[in-house]
């Protein structure tokens, strides 16, 4: 009899075995049945920093529901079966992490369940959904990346709360804003699989302290510009808050996949929204005195007022048509894009400016003092002196630049913004309106194929093709004597490198992570000669032309690498810019043909669709119009 009893006790799935397993789990380790995103090892590793052993399992009398507006969840349903996996041997600390991630207050609850594995029945824990709470919380499609982002943000907010306890929600948001990219870098580091402990988070957040205005305003040389810098900082705070609202309310509208900069779409939508409300923002800035030094106000006070203004102008109903406008016009291409925009009140003199010459910003000499790196981090804001600047050189004069997609200026890390020429054109125009500083120049970069099929070679450019590039993107207008010039080349604006040679285009390697070497970096061709204009401009056609030309010709960068004599292309560009001559219509037709062939190769198709045919027509019309403009002077 004893022997028979022993057999029963040893039988897989007996009540005694289940109880023993459950009790042993309570002693320190827990078995957890998962059925959604946590079935993926990479998601579990991202959260727990290890691969957790797991086995297939089935949960009877529970139904798995996967609506479009939420993560999968289970509810009781007699006769239903949910397939999943058991995560084995979770520590109390690991279970706490998963609770923080899965439970989210009242959305899910963890409870005991009996599942069936290949070895029989087994008691474990699982998460059961609260349907009404889930509907209220999500209300839209949600993906793991969105929720993991929210999970890390909550973790950071908890640390902020510990550092600055007893503060209101608006104060927490002020601190979050003033920390700039510090929070985003922590989140991105987690996404890259690098665990960052609380101590490192605290240190990173402690380092991101706002400036002390009382001490700053003691600098007499700075005082004439202080109000302008405060206004510029507050303007970017409003923009950042609109972007944050977008990212939390319209996850599906701003989501963009790797390798693109994850804030790219939100930046575009945020710019459109801010510019459509520019009068309201300016009126509120004047009402709240956000463009002047107010005695007794500190940097946080200004930030708080800017956040309150952002809250007062943001309206979901007004954002929706902007999102629809972008979605209706959006299209993707195989080529990732980036852009750099330069602004200055002094034009080309920005890099040679004397103290006080720029009456608005003093050549952005005080950029770092007003913590503008952290205010403009989403847009890659920095001061470009066209010289080699070391980190130790805290102040220098130059152009204010948006390096779109460049999310770490000091580390020189960047990602392409997106692959839509229309979207890039809209963003460039909106950025010019938003910043309200005279525009100067534009660089367009495109990520190209590496290896044997590289789209960059040592092939020289045809002179007529160079003329077409200048007709499309240059700055051709008469001088005071009525003689036409191309001013980007003629005025020496492109003689920006150490050799003072004409820097028309360049091949670069863009690094997305600090530990990448050149073989892992993106191979990029950057066209630097383009004039950035204040008026609304069709940069879409220009970008399409540049892509088609590069793919169709595989021509070399026009930049002297050493102290050698200039390339033939550089000599020709200087001569033509000083005395522009029209070209034959046949030369324009040949250029268009090269662009078309390049677009066919880029898209790996035999015939261009009507949308791209229309783009070619716009390019041709622009070339003929500018060529005709030059002919009038001959």
N, C-alpha and C positions, 0 to 999 in steps of 0.2 A: 504493500500500500504506500509505504514511504517512497519507494522507487517511482511509482506511478505519479505521486504528487510532485516529485522532483522533476519529472518529465513535463508536467503541466507548467511548472514554474519556469522551466527553461524555454518553453515554446515562445517563438517570436510574437510579440504583440499582446501577450497576456496582461491582465490588469496589474499584476504585481510588477511586471517589467516596466510598464508605463509609469507606474508610481515611482519606481526606483529611478528611472531616467529623469522624471520631473524633479524629484528631490535632489538628485545630483546636480541638475541644472541650476537649482536655486542656491546651491552651495557656492557658486561663483561664476559658472559658465551657463550660457543660455543658447538654446536652439531656436531659430527664428524662421518661420515660413514666409517666403517672399514670392510675389507673383507679378510684379511690375518692373519698374526701372531697376530695382535692386537685384534682378536676375542677371544683370549684366556685370561681369567681374570688374570692368573698368570703372563703373559707377561706384561699386562698393569700395574699390581701392582708392578712389578719389576721396571718399568720405572717411575711411578707416585707415588708410595708408598701408594696407596689406591685402593680399589676396586671401579671402576667407574660404576654407574648404566647404563644399556644398554637394548635396545629392538631390536628384529629382524626387518630387513628392506630389501627392494629390490631396486636396482638401474637399471632402464630400459635404454636400448640403450648403455650400456657399457658391454664389455666382459671381464671376469676375465681370465687372462693368468697365468699359473703356470709352467714355463719352469724349466728344471732340473738345469739350470745355475744361477737361480735368485730367489728372493722372488716373490710371486704372485703380479701382478699389473693389472690395468684395462686400456683398450683403448676403444675409441668410436667404436661401431659396431651396426648399425641399427637393431632392433629387438631382440638384445641380452638382457639377464637379469643376473645381478650379485646379489647373495644373501650375506648378511652380517649383521652387527649390527650397531646401532647408539650409540656411547658413549655420554652420556648426561651430560651437565653442566660442561664442561671443562673450567678451569680458563685460563686467558692469559698466566700465567706462565707454566701451564701444556701443553697448546698448543705449547708453545715454545720448551718444552722438546720433544714433539712428532715430531715437525718440524725438530729439530736437528737429531732425530733418523731416520725419514722416508725420509725427503727431500734429505739429503746428497748432497747438492749443486744442481746439475742439474739432478739427477737421477729421482726424483719425483717432482711434483708440486702440491700444495694444491689449490683447486679451488671449487667454489660453485656447488652444484648439488641438484636435487630434487629427493628424494627417497619416497618409499611408505611403510607405516607401517600399523598396524592393525587399526590405527586411521585416516588413509588417507595419503595424500601427505604432505611432510615436506621438507623444504629447510634446507640444512646443508652444511658442507664442506667435501671434500674427497681428497685423493691423487691419482693422475693419473700418470702413468709411461711414461718415455721417453725411448723408446725401444732401440735405438742405444746407448744411454749413459749407460743403464743397461748392455747391452752386453759387452761393453768395460770395465765396472767397475768390474763385477763379473767374467764372463768367466768360472765359475765352480759352482758346487752345493754349496749353502750357507744355513746355518741354523740360527735360531734365536739366539742361543748361540754365534755363531761366530760374528754376527752383533752387538749383545749387547756388546760383548767384545770390538769390534772396537769403539762402541759408548762411552764406559767408557774411553778407551785409549785416544780418542780425547779430552774428558773432562779433563783428567789429563794433556795432552799435552798443552791444553790452559792455565792451571794453571802454568805449567812450563814456558810457554811463558811470563806470567805476572811476574813471579819471576825473570826471566832472559831475559829481553826484548832486542830486536834488535839483536839477535844472529842468526847465520846461521843454516841451517838444520842439518849439521854435529854436531854443538855444541849442538843442542837440543837432538840429539841422544846420545851424550856423557853424558849429564845430565841424560837422561832417563836410560842409562846403569849404571851410578854410583849410582843411587838410588836403584839398585838391586831389592830386593823383595818388596820394599815399594809400587811400582806401582801394582805389581801382587796381593798383599794383599788387596789393595783398590778394585781391580776388583773382587777378590774372595769374599770380604765382600758384595759387591753389589749383586753378584750371590746368596749369602746366605740370601738375603732379608734384609740386614742391610743398611739403608741409611746413607751415609757419606757426611756431608755437606762440602762445599769448605774450610771452616776454618780448619776442621780436616785434609782434604787432604793436605792443605798447611803446616800444622804442621808436618804431617808425612813425607812430602817431604823435609822440612827444616831440619829435624833430620837426614836425609840420606845424609850427606855431606862427600865428600872424604877427606882423610887425607892430611895434609900439609907436603909435602915431605921435605921442608926446615927445619922445626922443627924436623921432624922424623930423618933426617940424622945427626942431632947433637948428637944422641945417639951412642957413640963409640962402645958399645957392639953389636949394630945392623948392623953397616956398612959392615962387611964381608959377610952378607947374603942379603943385600938390592937388589943387582942385580938379585939374584935368585927369590926373592919374586916378584919383578917387572915383571920378565919373566913369572912367574906362574900366576900372576894377568892378564897380557895381553893375555896369552894363553886362559884363561877362558872367557875373553872379546870377543875374536875371536869366540869361541864356542857359546857364548850367542847370538852374532849377526847372526851366521848361523842359529841358532834355531829360532830367530825372523823372519828372511827371510823366513824360511820354514812355520812358522805359518801364515804368511800373503799371501804367494803364493800358498801353498798347504794345504788349510784348511781341505779338505776331507781326505787327507793322514795322518794328525796328530790328527784328532778328536778322542777322546776317551770318553766313557760315564762314568758317576758316577758309582761306588764310586772311580774310579781310579784317580790318579794324572794327572791333565789335560795336563801336559807337557811330560808325559811318552814317547809317540811315537816320539815326536819331539826330545827328548834327544837321543833316539836310532839313529834316522836318522842323527842328528847333529854329533854324535860321529863317525859314519861311514864316513860321508863326510870329517870331519876334519882329520881323520887318513889316508884317501886316498890322502889327500893333505898335509901330514905332512912335506914332504921335502920342498915343496914350502913355507909353513908357516915358517919353520925353517930358510930357506934362507932369507926370507923377514925380519924376526926378527933380524937376524945378520946384514942385510943391514941397518935397521932402528935403530940399537943399542937398542933393547928392552930387553936385558938381562944385561944391565949395567946402572950405575947411570950417567946421562948426566947433567952436570952443567947447570942450568937455566931451566930445564924441570920440570914442575909440574905434579901432578897425572893426571890431565885432558889431558895434552899433550900426555902422554903415552896412555891413553884411546883412544884419537883421532887417533893416529897412528894405534892402534890395530883395530879400527873400519874400517879404510881405508884399512887395509890388508884383513879384512873379506870381504869387498866389492870387492876387486880385485880378490879374489879366488873363490867367489861364482858364480856359473853358473847354470841356470835352467836346461840346457840340460844335465849337468853332474849329477844333483840331480835326474833326472827322473829314470835312471836305478837303483839307490840305492833304491828308493821308490818301484820300481817293484820287486827288489830282496826281500825286506821285505814282500811285499804283497804276493809273491809266496810261501813263507815259513811260513807265519803266520798262527797260529791256536789258538783257545781259549779253555780254560778248565773251569770247574766250580770254581776253587780255585784261588783267588787273591794272588799274590806273591809280595814279597819285598826282598831287599838285602842290606847288609852293607859290604863295602869293606875297609880294613885297609891297609895303606901304611907307610913304614918307612925306612930310610937309616940304622937304627940300629937294625932292627928285634925286638925281644922281649924286648930289653933294652930300647925301646922307652919311656916307662912309668917311667924308672929309670934314664934317661939320665942326665948327668952332663952338665952344661953350656959349650958350644963349642964342645961337643963330636960329635954332628952331624954337619959335615963341610958344608953341603948344606943349611939347614934350621934351625939349632939350635933347633931341636926337635919341630919345628913349634911354638916356643915360641912367635914369632912376628906376628902370624897369624892375629890377630885382628888389629894390628897397620897398616897393609897394606890393611885393609878393605876386607879381604878374605871371610868373611861371605857373603858379598853382591856380590862378584864375583862368588861364588860357590853355591849360594842359590838353583839353579835348581837341583843340584846334592846332596843337603843336606850336603854340605861341613862343617866340623868342626874338632876340635882337641879332640881326645878321650884319656883321661889319665887313663881310667879304675878305676877312683875314683869319688866320689861325688863332683862335681865342682859347686860352686854357681856362680850366675851371677856377683857378685862383684869381683870375682877372674878373672881379665881381662887376665892374662897370665898364661899359664901352658904348660908343655911339654907332648908329647904323640904321638899317631898315627894320621896321616892325614886320615880322614875317609869320604867316600861318603856314606851317608845314603839315598839311592835312594827312593824317595817318601816322605821323611821327609821334609816338606816345612817350618816348623817353629822349629828351633833348641831350642831356649829358651823356647817356649811354649810347646815343645815336641808334635807337631801335625804332623800327617802323614796320607798318603793314600797309598794303594797298587799301585804298578807301572803298572802292567797289569797281565794277567792270561795265558801268553804264555811262557812255559819253554824254547822254542827255542829262543824267543826274549830276555828273561832274560840272557840266556847263551851268546848270541852275545854281549849284552850290557856290561856284566861283562868283557869279553875279550877285547872289544874296550876301556873300561875305563882304563884297565891296560896299554894298548898301549898309550893312550892319556896322562895320568898323568906322565908317565916315572919316577916314584919313585918306588923303590923295593916293590913289593906286599908282604903282610904278611898273612892276614886271610880274610875269607869270612863267613858271616852269611846269611843263607837263611831262610826267614820267609814265612809262609803260613797261610792264614785266614781260620779258621775252623768253623764248625757248632756249634752253641750254643744250650743250653737247654739239654733235655733228650738224644738227639742223638749226644752229644758232642763227638768229635774224640780224646779227651784227657781224660784219667782216671787215677786211681792209680795203674794200672796194671804194673808189673815189666817187664823189657826187658829180653829176652833170650840172654845168653852170645854169642852164635854163631851169632845172629842177630847184636849185637854190633860190632863183628869182621867184618861182612859184611859192616857195615856203615863206619868203619875205612878204609877198603880196597877201598871203593869207593871215599871217600872224605878226608882221612887223608894224612899224609906226612910220608910215610914209606921209609926209606933209611938207609944205613949203617953209623955207626959212624966212627971216624978215625981208630979204631981198626978192622973195618970190621964187627961189630956186628949190625944187623938190629934193628932199633928203630922206633916207631911211635912218631915223634918229637913234635906234637902239645900237646899230653898228657905227654909224657916222660920228656920234657923240661920245664914243668910247665907253658906253655903258656896259658892254660885254667884255671889256678888258679887265676882268675881275680876279684872275688868279695871280700867283706870285710872279709869273713871267710877264704879266701885262699883255698876254697874247689873247686873241679873240676867242672867247669861250662860248661858242654857238650851241654845241650839244656835247653830251658827255655820257660815257658808259660807267655805271656805278653798280655796286653790290649792296643790296639792302638787307640788313639783318633783323629778324623778328625776335630772336632770343640772344641773350648775352653770351651763351656758350656755343654759338654757331661759328663754324669756320667758313672760309670763302666758298668752299665746294657746296655748302648747304644754303648759302645766301641766294636771294633772288637776283637774277641778271636783269638789269634795268637800263633802258635808254632814256635819257632825260634831255628834252629840248628846252633850252634856256632863253631863247631870243625873243620870246613873245611879249608884246606890250599888254599890260593889264589896264583895262579902260574903265572909266567911271560909268559910261552909258551901258545899257544892257547890250550884250554882245553874244553872237552865236559861236560859242566855243565848241559846241557839239560838232559842227562841221569841221572845224580845225582839228579836233582830236581824231576824228575819223580819217581825215586826210593824213595826219602824221602817222597813225597806225598803218594805214594802207601803204603809205610811202616806205616806211621802214620794213614792213613785211615784203613789199614788192621789189625793193632794191637791195636790202641787206647792206646798206652803205655804212661807212665808218663814222665814229664821232668826230666832230670838228673842234679839236682842242689840242694844243701843243703840250706834250707831256714833259719835255725837258727844255733846256735853253737852246734848242735848235731853231733854225729859221722857220717861219710860219708855213703852214700847208698851202698848196695852191688854192684850195677852197677859201681859206682865210684872206688871202690876197685879193681874190675875186670879190668876196663879200665887201671888203673895204672900198674897193674901186666902185662897185655898183651902188653902194649906199651913199657915196659922195656925189654920184651922178646917175641916178636911176634911169634906165632905158627900158622902153616897152619891149616885149618879146612877141614873136609871131604866134598867131592863133594855133598853128600846128604844134608849137612847143607846149602850149597849154594842153592840147589834146593828148600829147604823148605823156605828160605828167598825169592826167586823169586816168589814162590807160594803166600806168604803173600802180596808181592807187587802187584801181579796180582789181588788178591781178593780186595785189597784196591782201585786199579784203577777202577775196576768194580763198587765198591760202590760209589766212587767219581763221576763217570760219569753216575751212575744209569742205567747200561746196563748189558746184560747177557753174551756178548762176546766182547772181545777187537777187534777193527778194526786192519787192517794190520799195520798201522803206529805205533800203540802202541805195537803190537806184536814185531815189529822191535826194538822198544825201549827196550823191555824186553831182547831181544837177545843181544843188546849192553851192557846192565847192566850185564848180565851173563858172556859175554866175558871179561869184565873189572874185574869182581870178580875172574874169573879163572886165568887171567893173573897176577894179583897182588898176589893171593894165591900161584901161581907157583913161583913168585919172592921170596917169603919168604921161600918156600921149598928148594930153591937152597942153602940156608945157613944152612940147618938142616942136 
